[in-house]
Amino acid sequence: IDYNNSNSPKDYIIINLYLGITKVEEFFIKLKDILAYYIAISLYPIYKNYLEA
């Protein structure tokens, strides 16, 4: 690894912030799906006690 490379991007902080924001957005999309799953399971009469086990 050449740490003194003059062709390296100068805005690496902005790039890493953008990548972090996209990871957080993906996490919240999955979290919304999980919450909908738990709500559906808890409202379905047959599986009402399924989440307690």
N, C-alpha and C positions, 0 to 999 in steps of 0.2 A: 504494500500500500504506500503510495506516494502522497504524503501529507502536504508537500510543498508544490503540488500541481497547480499551475496558474490557470488551467482550464476548468477547475472545479467550480460548481455553481456557488454564487455568493449568497443566494437567498435560501440556504438550506434550512434556516429556522422556519421560514414561511412554508416550505415544502413539508417539513415534519409536522407543523401545525395543521396543515390541510389533511395530511394522512391521519392524524389523530382525530380530527373532526369526523372524517368518513368512518373511522372505526367506531366512534361513539354513536353515529347515526345508525350503523348496522346493528349495534347492540340494542338500541331502543326499538328498532323494527322487530327484532326477535323477541324483545320483552313484551311488546304489544301482543304478539301472537301467543306467547305463553300465558299471559293474563286472560286472553279470550278462551284458551283451552281450559284453564282452571275454573273459570266461571261456567263454562258449558258443562264440565264434569260435575261441578257442585249443584247445578240446577237439574241435571238429569236424575230422575228418581232411582234408577237401578244402581247407579254409581255414587249415590249421595255420600256414603261412608268410605268410598274408595281412597280418598286423599288422607284420611285419618290414619291409615295403616302404615 
